[in-house]
Amino acid sequence: MTMGDSIQLNSLKRRAGALLAGVAMFAATGAGAADFYAGRNIELLIGGDVGGGYDVYARTLGRHLGRYIPGTPNILPRNMPGAGSAIAGSNIYTVAPKDGTVIGALMPGAIMGRLIDEKAANLFDPTKFIYLGTADSGTRVCITFATSKIKKFEDTLTQSAIFGASAAGGATRDYAALHKHVNGSKFNIVSGYKGTVDIFLAMERAEVDGLCGLDWSSLKAQKPDWVRDKKMNLLIQDSLEPEPELTKLGVPHVMSFIKDEADKKAVQLVVSQQVFGRSYIVPPGTLDERVKILREAFMKTMADKDFLADAEKSSIAITASSGEKVQEIVKTLHASPADVVARAKRIIEP
């Protein structure tokens, strides 16, 4: 054997050794994860009311996610509504363990809150959450009940109407205020409803005309009969780009009514949160190895045929994005120009 052959052989041995070490490390990591999660529960903390759109999405995810986590832990949903998911967000940020046993399902408004709502500034820093991914990039709508005198968006510009809303930080309040300030909609906003379920009931009782800030996918999931039987009027769609299904139904896009360029930029900032419309998080400081496991499990679940069949049965749309992508979008949004942020804050105040 020549000296060159000896050097080549030693190089091959080193590569083989490194490969075997890598395989052993991977196997140990998988085994360690299985040992950790086996027999455990993962709490899925939902920042919305039972029966609401976020609840439907989270519980559908929870029925399938555990199959893709080593050790197949149980996923236990628990609702913690309030302040547009800010209460749940604060709990996850400050109280929840950082070991991968708590996952949060937060509304986009909670993630944007620190940027455009000064009252939310001290609760948590959304850029420090670790994002597992988002199940959908949604479009929001304003609607009225069929019996309301408000039949189309143009009616809101000339006739007063009562619109139900949740507390500060909730999309139902913020989006109604947005149209009131930017487009001149004559909305009397009645805040304080617990969630969309209660506002729907108020609409049926003619206590309010309608609501804004409702995800189109949530409306189809929560009130399929309203959509099917035309029990409500679709007034306008709020999103960065028009949604094809709504456009086909003749629902106008928000940008078609906005003339002022500064308002357009502010509205774009507000509606950009819908890109991560169904986001799932873990606390800052969660172990890297657990984050990797949960992110991979999330994306595998999003492509799982049984999950997708369950989602279709629940009438929820799935347009998933990875945790890494959501993390970058949140970081970019929170670096928006100060003048655009200031204007966005003003247009969502009632």
N, C-alpha and C positions, 0 to 999 in steps of 0.2 A: 504494500500500500504506500503510495507516494504521500508526501507532506500535504499536497493539495487535496488528495482524497481524504486524509485525516481531518483537515480543517472543515471540509464539506460535511463529513459525517458528524463531527461535533456540532456544527451549526444545525443540522437536521435534528439531532438529539435535543438541543436547546429548544427548538421550535416545538417539537413534540411534547417536551416537558411543559412548556408554557401553555400549549393547547390543553393538555390534560389538567393542568392546574386551573385553567379557566373553566373547563367542564365541571371540575370538582367544586369550584366556587359557586357556579351557577346552580348545581345540584344542591349544595348546602344552603344557598339562599332560598331556593324553592322549598326545601325541606323545612328550613327555619320558619318560613312564612306559613307553611301548612301547620307546623307545630304551634305557632302563635295563634292563628285564627281558628283552628279546630276546636269545636265546642263553644266558641265565643259568639257574642252578639255584636253587631254593628248597629248603632243607633242612627237612623236617618231622620234628622231634625228638619222639619218642614216649616218654613216661615210663612205659612198661610193657613187659612181655615180648612176644616174638613169639608170635602165636597167641592172646593174651589179648583181652578185649573192647575195651580201648582201642586196641590194635593194629588190630583189625578195623575199627573206626570210622575211625581215622586213615588207614589205607591206602585205604579206600573213598573218603573225601574226596579224598585225594591223586590218585586216578585222574581226577578231574574238575575240581578247583579251577583248574588252570592255564589252562583254556579261557576263564575269565572275567577273567584278569589280562592287561592290555595287554602284547603281546610274547610271550604264551603260553610262559612259562618252564616248565622241567621241575620237577616236584615229586618230591623224592627222600626217601622215608621212611628214618629211622634210629632204631633203638631205643636208649634209654638208661634202662634200668630201675633201680630201687633206691630204698629209703626212701619208698615210696608216691609216686613221681614227684618227690620233693624234690631228687634229684640232677640230674635234667633241669631242674627249675625253677631251681636254683642256677646251672647252666651258662648258661641263657638270660638270667638276671638279670645275671651278671657277665662272661661271656665272649662271648656271641653278638654279632655286629655289629648295629648299630641302623639298618640300611638297608633292612629289609623282605625280607631273604634268608633269614631263619630264623623258622619258626613252631613253637611248642611245643604239644604235646597233653598236658595235665596232668590227673591225677586230682583230684577235688574235695578229697580229703584234703590235698593239697599246698597248695591255695589256702587251706584252713582251718587249716593246720598252725600258723602263727604265732599264731593266735588261741587254739587249744586245746592246743598241744603246745609246752612251753617249750624243748625241745631244738631245735625248728625255728626259734626266734626270730631267730637271727643269720644264717640262710642267705639269706633274701630277704624283701622286703616284698610280699606278694601284691596289696596295694592299688595298687602302683605298676606292675604289669604292665598292658599295654594289651590288652584283650580284643577279639577279632575276632567272637566269638559262641559259642554252644553248639549242638551238633547234637541234644541230647536232654536232657530232664528226667526222670531215671529213678527207678525204685523198686527198692530192694534187698531181697534175700531171704536167709533162712537155709534151708539144705537139708541133708538127710542122704541117703546112698546107700540104695538099696532094701533092702539086706541088714541095715541098722542096726536096732538095737532101738528107736531113737528114730523114731517114726512121725509124731508131731504135736508141736506146741510144748509142750503140757501135759506131755509125757513128759520134757522137759528140766528141769522143775521138781522131779521126783521121782527121776530116774535120772542117774547120771554119764555123761558122753559126752566123747569127745576131738574137738576141733574144730581143724582145720588153719588156719594163719594165716601171713601174711607178716610182715615186720619192723614195727617201730613206725612209725606214720603211715599204714599200709595199712588199707584198709577192712575186710579180712578179720579183722584183729586188733581194730580199734576197735569194730566192731559186735558181735563175739562178747563182748568185754568189757562193752559197753553192756548186753547182755541178762543177763550174769552179775551185774552190780551193780544194775541197776534192777529186773529181774524175778526174780532169784534162780535163773537157769538154772545147772545144775550142770555147767558147761563146764570141762574141762581144756584150756586153750588151748596148743597146740604151735606156737610161732612159728618163723620162719626159712625157710619155703618160699619159693621164688623167685617164684612167682606162682600163679594159679588153675589153670594147666595141670598143675603139679606136685601141687597139692592134689587135683585130680580123680583123678589117677593113684593117689594115696595112698588115696582113698576106694574106688576099685575094688579095691585090694589089702587093704582092711579095716584099714589102718594108722590111719585116723581115721574118725570117724563122718560128719563133714560140715564145712561152713564157713558163715560168715555174711558179710554185706557184699557179696554178689555182685549185680550189676545183673541184673534180670529179662531185659532185652534181651540182655545178654551171655550169659546162660545159654542163651537160645534160639538165639543165633548160634553159640556154641561147642559146645553139646551138644544139638542138636535131637532126637537119638534118645533122650536121657534124658527130655526133655519128652514126646515122642510116645509112647514105650513105657513111660512111668512107671517109669523106672529110678531115680528119686530121690523123696524126700518133701519137699514144700514146707511148711515149718514156720510161717513168719511173714513178713509184708511190712513193710518199714521205709520210711516216707515221710511227708510232711506230710498228704497225703490218700490214702485207699485207692485202689488201682489197680483199675479196673473188671474187667479180665481175671482178675486174681488173686482178687478178691472173688468173682467168678462161680465160680472153682474151689474156693471155700471156704477160702481162705487168710486167717487172721485178721490184723488190722492191729495194729501195735505199741501204739497208744494204748489198745486195749481191755484191756491187761494192766497198765497203769500207774495206780496209785492216788494217789501223792504228787504234788501240784501242782508242787513245785520240780523234781522229776524230769521231769515233763511238759515244762516249759520248757527244761530242759537237753537232753532228747531232741529237741525241736523245733529247737533250735539245731544239734545234730549232723546231723540229717537234712536240714536246709535246704540243705546243700551240694549235695544232689542236684538242686536247681533248675538248677544249671549242671553237669550230669553229664558232658558231653563238651565241655569248653571248650577254646578255641584262643587262644593268646596270641602277642604279640611283645614284645621287650624294652622296658623303660622308655626313653623318649627316642627311640624310632623316629620318623622324619620323619612329620609330619602327613599329607603328601600320600600317602605309602605306606600309612599306616594307613587312610586313606579308601578307597584302591584295594582293599586286602585285605579290609576289612569289607564293601564292596559285592560283591566277588567271592565272599566266603563266603556271603552271603545269597542271591545269585543261584544259587550251586551248590545250596544247600538246596532251592531250588524247581525245579531242573532235572530234567526227566523221565527223562533217562538216569541221572542220579545216584540218583534215587528208585527206579528199577528195579533198579539195582545194589545199593542198600541192602536192598531187599526180597529180592533173591536171596541176600544175605548174612545175612538174618534179623535186621537191626538196625532199631530204631525211630528215626524222625526226628521230633522235636518241637523245632524250632529257635527260638532267641531271638537277638536282635541283640547286638552287642558293647557298645553303649551300655547296654542293659538289664542285661547281666551285670555291667558295670562298676559300676553303681549298686547292684546286689544285694550284691556283694562289699564295697563301701564300707559299706553298712548293717549287714551281719553283723559286720564288724570294729568296729562302734560299739556292740555289744551290752552290756547291763549287766554290771558286774563279777561280781556274785554268780551270774548265770546262766552266765557263762563259766567261773568257778571250778568250779561243779558239773559242767559239761560235761567239763572236764578230768579230774575224778575218775572219772566213769563210763566213760571209755574207756581207763583204765589197767587192764591185766590183773590 
